[in-house]
């Protein structure tokens, strides 16, 4: 079960905790977005001039 399913299940069990489960989903999406940016953009900018050749 992924995080979205867990939050939906938690909401169905206790609807008064909607703001809590929404905050969890927002935080999870933020972390995934930052991880994607770090993996695909920031890491590539550092490897442009990389070489493992020793002179």
N, C-alpha and C positions, 0 to 999 in steps of 0.2 A: 504494500500500500504506500503510495507516495504522499508527499506532504499535503497536496491539494485535497486528496481523498480523506486524509486524517482530519483536516480542518473542516471539511464538509460534514463529516461524521460527527465531529465535536459540536458543530453548529446545530445539527439535527437533534442531538441529545440535549443540548441546552442553548436555546436561541438567544438568551440574554448575554451570552459571551461572544456575540458577533464581532464586536470591536476588537476583542483580544485575538480571535482567529484571523481577522482581517489584517491586524498588525503583524502577525506571524507571516502571513503570505506576502505582505509588502516587504518585510525584512528579507525573506527568502528570495524574492525576485530581485531585490537590490544586490544581494550577495552574488546571485547568479550572473547578473549583468556586469558587475565589477570583475568577476572571475573570467567572463568571456572577453572583456576588454583587455585585461592583463594578459591572457593567453594569446589572443589574436593580434593585438596591436603593440602593446608595450614590449613584450618579449621579442618581437620581430625587429623592433628598432635597435635593440642592443646587439643582435646577431648579424647585422649588416656587415660590419667590418671584421667579424670574427674569422680567424684562421687557426688551424691547429698545426700549421707548418712551423717548425723551429728553424731559425736561420743562424 
